[in-house]
Amino acid sequence: MITGIFLGAGGLWIIVHLFKVNLSLSNTLWVGAAGGCVGGILMGLVIFKVVQLLIGYLKNKLKLSV
């Protein structure tokens, strides 16, 4: 989530300057940080679920082989 905040704010700042969007610096950073925060939380949940599924799969594989 922390990394998402910085990447979101920096990414939106770059986009605003490349495409000459009329946003103030503070709005750009806040909106980018909020988007990065949400993206970081969602990515964390997805990774958590994938790891859970992988551990369950490996447990079942181990039970079948013993």
C-alpha positions in Angstrom: 0.0 0.0 0.0 2.8 2.4 0.9 4.6 1.7 -2.4 1.3 2.2 -4.3 0.8 5.6 -2.7 4.2 6.8 -4.0 3.8 5.1 -7.4 0.3 6.4 -7.8 1.2 10.0 -6.9 4.3 10.0 -9.1 2.6 8.3 -12.0 -0.3 10.7 -12.1 2.2 13.6 -11.8 4.0 12.3 -14.9 0.7 11.8 -16.8 -0.4 15.3 -15.9 2.8 16.8 -17.3 2.9 14.6 -20.4 -0.6 15.3 -21.4 -0.8 18.9 -20.1 -3.8 18.3 -17.9 -4.9 21.3 -16.0 -4.7 20.0 -12.3 -2.9 21.7 -9.4 0.1 19.9 -7.9 -1.7 19.2 -4.7 -4.7 17.7 -6.4 -2.5 15.6 -8.6 -0.6 14.2 -5.7 -3.7 13.6 -3.5 -5.6 11.9 -6.3 -2.6 9.8 -7.3 -1.9 8.8 -3.7 -5.5 7.8 -3.2 -5.5 5.7 -6.4 -2.2 4.1 -5.5 -3.5 3.3 -2.0 -6.6 1.6 -3.3 -4.5 -0.2 -5.9 -2.1 -1.3 -3.2 -4.8 -2.7 -1.0 -6.4 -4.6 -3.8 -3.0 -6.0 -4.9 -2.3 -7.1 -1.4 -5.7 -8.9 -1.1 -5.1 -10.6 -4.5 -1.7 -11.8 -3.5 -3.0 -13.0 -0.1 -5.7 -15.0 -1.8 -3.3 -16.5 -4.3 -0.9 -17.5 -1.6 -3.7 -19.1 0.4 -4.8 -21.1 -2.7 -1.3 -22.2 -3.4 -0.7 -23.3 0.2 -4.0 -25.3 0.1 -3.0 -26.9 -3.2 0.4 -27.9 -1.9 -1.0 -29.3 1.3 -3.4 -31.5 -0.7 -0.5 -32.6 -3.0 1.6 -33.5 0.1 -1.3 -35.5 1.7 -1.8 -37.5 -1.5 1.9 -38.4 -1.9 2.3 -39.6 1.7 
